[in-house]
Amino acid sequence: MPHENKPGQIVILNGNPRAGKTSIVHAIQNTFEEVWMNVGGSLFKKMTPERYQPGISLRPGGERPDLEPLIVTLYEAMYESIAAHSRLGLNVVADVWHHDSYSSPRGILPRCARILSGLPVLFVGVRCPIEVVMQRRIATWNAGYEEDGSVPKPVGLWQHAVHVPGIYDMEVDTSILSPEECARQIRQRLEEGPPFSAFHSHEDMM
Ligand SMILES: Nc1ncnc2c1ncn2[C@@H]1O[C@H](COP(=O)(O)OP(=O)(O)OP(=O)(O)O)[C@@H](O)[C@H]1O
């Protein structure tokens, strides 16, 4: 059960759409013994009114400058929620897709890092090669290649922008690891170290 005098562990899973974040969230919640709350982007997106969609999942490219100030606040609200859970002793796993390819830089990741200052955070890069992302987009969304056979521009932008600057405590490649194996490696890293510092290293980046 949670210990109110000890902050809960936070695991941030960062990766592009279809990379496999949600599957890892479920594997963690189903296989780790303690209480792991999912306070992540998928849920915050659902909490957002329709007229402000895509909200927190606005893709790279700077297409909706009108939404960007709200997106900064939504990220801050989500990370304040993550911090609140951790301070009450609850472990948190969050699926996110950070990027800074808005109409102008917004510095969301450094802002979020400052909100979690002093709390234990493991920052995990969830990687997946673009060919496999495309296979999953076709299989699950029926959204594939352009007529000329090229990768759609937003998909290509995501693939790069979500891993800038790409400083993680650990990375997993979901094209070669099952969600359960990713969760097992995360558990191992939490238990065996070395200490993690990647998320907090972003605090001073802006
Ligand atoms: N490790 C894996 N191996 C094989 N298939 C996977 C793996 N992880 C996820 N998938 C499949 O890829 C698809 C996307 O997975 P998932 O919903 O976990 O990704 P996501 O990163 O949360 O995506 P989104 O951000 O688009 O919601 C699903 O069909 C899922 O079954």
Ligand as a Chemical Component Dictionary entry (heavy atoms), coordinates in Angstrom:
data_LIG
# 
_chem_comp.id                   LIG 
_chem_comp.type                 NON-POLYMER 
_chem_comp.pdbx_formal_charge   0 
_chem_comp.three_letter_code    LIG 
# 
loop_
_chem_comp_atom.comp_id 
_chem_comp_atom.atom_id 
_chem_comp_atom.alt_atom_id 
_chem_comp_atom.type_symbol 
_chem_comp_atom.charge 
_chem_comp_atom.model_Cartn_x 
_chem_comp_atom.model_Cartn_y 
_chem_comp_atom.model_Cartn_z 
_chem_comp_atom.pdbx_ordinal 
LIG N1  N1  N 0 5.732  -4.431 -28.033 1  
LIG C1  C1  C 0 4.810  -4.613 -28.985 2  
LIG N2  N2  N 0 4.918  -5.602 -29.864 3  
LIG C2  C2  C 0 4.005  -5.774 -30.837 4  
LIG N3  N3  N 0 2.911  -4.970 -31.011 5  
LIG C3  C3  C 0 2.750  -3.968 -30.160 6  
LIG C4  C4  C 0 3.693  -3.738 -29.119 7  
LIG N4  N4  N 0 3.286  -2.657 -28.422 8  
LIG C5  C5  C 0 2.148  -2.230 -29.014 9  
LIG N5  N5  N 0 1.828  -3.022 -30.040 10 
LIG C6  C6  C 0 0.649  -2.837 -30.919 11 
LIG O1  O1  O 0 0.789  -1.563 -31.531 12 
LIG C7  C7  C 0 -0.436 -0.842 -31.502 13 
LIG C8  C8  C 0 -0.245 0.462  -30.744 14 
LIG O2  O2  O 0 0.048  0.132  -29.399 15 
LIG P1  P1  P 0 -0.235 1.129  -28.193 16 
LIG O3  O3  O 0 -1.663 1.552  -28.182 17 
LIG O4  O4  O 0 0.312  0.485  -26.981 18 
LIG O5  O5  O 0 0.687  2.351  -28.621 19 
LIG P2  P2  P 0 0.693  3.873  -28.138 20 
LIG O6  O6  O 0 2.108  4.312  -28.214 21 
LIG O7  O7  O 0 0.016  3.996  -26.820 22 
LIG O8  O8  O 0 -0.155 4.544  -29.275 23 
LIG P3  P3  P 0 -0.980 5.911  -29.352 24 
LIG O9  O9  O 0 -0.097 7.004  -28.798 25 
LIG O10 O10 O 0 -1.215 6.023  -30.821 26 
LIG O11 O11 O 0 -2.239 5.701  -28.552 27 
LIG C9  C9  C 0 -1.458 -1.788 -30.887 28 
LIG O12 O12 O 0 -2.148 -2.448 -31.905 29 
LIG C10 C10 C 0 -0.625 -2.769 -30.100 30 
LIG O13 O13 O 0 -1.226 -4.027 -29.994 31 
# 
loop_
_chem_comp_bond.comp_id 
_chem_comp_bond.atom_id_1 
_chem_comp_bond.atom_id_2 
_chem_comp_bond.value_order 
_chem_comp_bond.pdbx_ordinal 
LIG N1  C1  SING 1  
LIG C1  N2  SING 2  
LIG C1  C4  DOUB 3  
LIG N2  C2  DOUB 4  
LIG C2  N3  SING 5  
LIG N3  C3  DOUB 6  
LIG C3  C4  SING 7  
LIG C3  N5  SING 8  
LIG C4  N4  SING 9  
LIG N4  C5  DOUB 10 
LIG C5  N5  SING 11 
LIG N5  C6  SING 12 
LIG C6  O1  SING 13 
LIG C6  C10 SING 14 
LIG O1  C7  SING 15 
LIG C7  C8  SING 16 
LIG C7  C9  SING 17 
LIG C8  O2  SING 18 
LIG O2  P1  SING 19 
LIG P1  O3  DOUB 20 
LIG P1  O4  SING 21 
LIG P1  O5  SING 22 
LIG O5  P2  SING 23 
LIG P2  O6  DOUB 24 
LIG P2  O7  SING 25 
LIG P2  O8  SING 26 
LIG O8  P3  SING 27 
LIG P3  O9  DOUB 28 
LIG P3  O10 SING 29 
LIG P3  O11 SING 30 
LIG C9  O12 SING 31 
LIG C9  C10 SING 32 
LIG C10 O13 SING 33 
# 
